[in-house]
Amino acid sequence: MNEAILTLQGKRQLTHDVYELTFSGDTSAITRPGQFVNITVQGHFLRRPISVCDWAENKLVLICRAMGSGTQTLCGSPIGTEFNVLMGLGNGYDVDKALNHKPVLVGGGVGVPPLYALAKAFLAKGVTPTVALGFGSTRELFYEDEFKALGCPVLVSTVDGSYGTKGFVTAVIEQTDCDYALCCGPIPMLKAVDSMAQIVDGQFSFEERMGCGFGACVGCTCKTKYGTKRICKDGPVLCKEEIVW
Amino acid sequence: MVDLSVTLSGVKLDNPIIPASGTFGFGQEFAQFYDLDILGSISFKGTTAEPRFGNPTPRIAEAPAGMLNAVGLQNPGIDAVIAHELPELAKIFHKPLVANIGGFSLDEYAENVRKISDCDQVGIIEVNISCPNLHCGGQNFGNTAEGAAQVTKAVRAVTKKPIYMKLTPNVTDIAEIARACEAEGADGVSLINTLLGMRLDLKTRKPILANGTGGLSGPALLPIAVRMVYQVYHAVNIPIIGMGGVSSARDAVELMLAGATAVQVGAANLRDPYACKKIIEDLPALCESLGVTKLSDLTGGAHR
């Protein structure tokens, strides 16, 4: 973890309210996919925790949904805006644990972004993961092509059936023989994936309202089978067997 | 060369800046950002007799110029704090600590204070009678002068170490409560704890915090803290640790002018993990600009 000044270099609108933001700056503190950064936004006291979509030396990609005034300010910032950012927060996914399985990366809505760097991490280990993306409708869909460009098989579900398989993301996971899920999305989605018989193990990324993002305020604590854990510091990724739903 | 040192009831601090309880854990998370020994002291996470999970999440919400928390005193319990947290903290911080102690009954306060008094690391015991996130049968000792006096008396009887009672701003007259603590032998008072607040989600029309209410902290509190420290300084003859919305050296000096001997920094640590370090580094130049060579001379300056 470190503090960095990032400069907004690029912005691409992915849906009506989801933006891909590209920054330049020191990314050396990011060590694993599934980690997040905590961004200071002008006019707001608390930072905004946002998962890392992708990173390289001196380059960070975030995908952010303009939901409240903080994320609206962030997504509306002009190119060249500088941000004070705490980098490399949280534990992230452990790819090695999944290498002896058939992994499926499962994303719901704005839970999709961290799976992109995760897919690249698998590919770097010689494993091509299946990607299962769930959205409400076709107008919310993003990053299907980006995952395909990596060479991953991509399965999409929409709740209203306007694109891909109609229903929840579990419906497309059932079409595969994957047995290990690495997930990020709303808790009902995580829970549904966890309860699938074919998913014998996995890693689940949680979100919670955070104060600091680095473990000090214990605002985001959850209960696990092995005691309390802070989503920001001991998570956001928890292993399947330790989760108390 | 500016002298930043201050003395609280015989405990000399290199400077008046102390991270406030509940915003600094037991120091570990901040040791990766800077050397903790630059701090005046550390007020560690409020500790109760039993381990506590605290309130259900969500327990953090933003506010204009601050934040609400309803953590509810999550802590591993005093025995685990003494056995594990304090020895770990001793490796990274080598000065007397401010031990923040909570409780749900007079007996629990007394027992917790008795136990923590035996720890050589502890210089000052800060007794929290003001957490807004606890519901002990509707009773909150710090909300009345009588309740505050009862706790002060109970903990005074079991320790010779300096006792600072941490006071709530959610009262009609904080000076009256400070006087009640002084009358029962408190060595000092810490103020202010958070202000009770609430935020609503417009879509669900319900409170954002699972607990409903939470404690407001952050810059919004500064003028309230200045006013209350000012009032309490008038009312008592014991030292004051001032806190509430401090996020800069100038804020700290303002609280000292109002009457604080030392200053705690709370929510600012959560937004900026370097907050205390920056404040300490900025104090000498600020003192020089004010023509002050001894920072402690500023305490109570607004009253002279």
Boltz contact constraints between the chains, C-beta under 6 A:
constraints:
  - contact:
      token1: [A, 45]
      token2: [B, 66]
      max_distance: 6.0
  - contact:
      token1: [A, 45]
      token2: [B, 67]
      max_distance: 6.0
  - contact:
      token1: [A, 45]
      token2: [B, 218]
      max_distance: 6.0
  - contact:
      token1: [A, 46]
      token2: [B, 62]
      max_distance: 6.0
  - contact:
      token1: [A, 46]
      token2: [B, 67]
      max_distance: 6.0
  - contact:
      token1: [A, 208]
      token2: [B, 57]
      max_distance: 6.0
  - contact:
      token1: [A, 209]
      token2: [B, 58]
      max_distance: 6.0
  - contact:
      token1: [A, 209]
      token2: [B, 60]
      max_distance: 6.0
  - contact:
      token1: [A, 211]
      token2: [B, 60]
      max_distance: 6.0
  - contact:
      token1: [A, 211]
      token2: [B, 270]
      max_distance: 6.0
  - contact:
      token1: [A, 212]
      token2: [B, 270]
      max_distance: 6.0
  - contact:
      token1: [A, 214]
      token2: [B, 29]
      max_distance: 6.0
  - contact:
      token1: [A, 215]
      token2: [B, 29]
      max_distance: 6.0
  - contact:
      token1: [A, 216]
      token2: [B, 25]
      max_distance: 6.0
  - contact:
      token1: [A, 216]
      token2: [B, 29]
      max_distance: 6.0
  - contact:
      token1: [A, 217]
      token2: [B, 270]
      max_distance: 6.0
  - contact:
      token1: [A, 218]
      token2: [B, 71]
      max_distance: 6.0
  - contact:
      token1: [A, 218]
      token2: [B, 74]
      max_distance: 6.0
  - contact:
      token1: [A, 219]
      token2: [B, 59]
      max_distance: 6.0
  - contact:
      token1: [A, 219]
      token2: [B, 60]
      max_distance: 6.0
  - contact:
      token1: [A, 219]
      token2: [B, 69]
      max_distance: 6.0
  - contact:
      token1: [A, 219]
      token2: [B, 71]
      max_distance: 6.0
  - contact:
      token1: [A, 221]
      token2: [B, 74]
      max_distance: 6.0
